[in-house]
Amino acid sequence: MLRALMLAVNGSHFAVPMDTVYQVVRRPVVTEVPLAPVGLIGVVNVRGDVVPFLDTGLLTRTGSLADAPFAILVQGAQDTLLIAADELPVRTDLDEQVGPGTRPGELGMYSHGALLVMLVDIEALASSRPAPPRAS
């Protein structure tokens, strides 16, 4: 059994391991970054630290989630990051993996009641961000 925090992103469900989660921020105050890379909503001041706020929708290829009402503060092996969520995330226990991940950063698909939940490694997702669209 894996304890995780489950988050909704554009109608899809993802989870991050609970041991990486520090805090859920409601209505984060975002400072935009000029010429920011694709997937970076901006930065947020969290207890005096400036933390990158990532668009989980773009990272998971479910569509932009730039005006997210919730942010989850997660600690990866290298960085502390905020990730966006549509709804208040919930703690859950993931039991049996029902399928593998198919993209970088996807650790596996789990069944949770009637939902399918993809466990993700946020740092791996962030490092495999989609390329910006080319100008024609």
Sequence and secondary structure as in RCSB ss.txt:
>XXXX:A:sequence
MLRALMLAVNGSHFAVPMDTVYQVVRRPVVTEVPLAPVGLIGVVNVRGDVVPFLDTGLLTRTGSLADAPFAILVQ
GAQDTLLIAADELPVRTDLDEQVGPGTRPGELGMYSHGALLVMLVDIEALASSRPAPPRAS
>XXXX:A:secstr
 EEEEEEEETTEEEEEEGGGEEEEEES  EE  TT  TTEEEEEEETTEEEEEE HHHHTTS   TT SEEEEEE
 SS EEEEEESS  EEEEE  EEE   STTEEEEEEETTEEEEEE HHHHHHT        
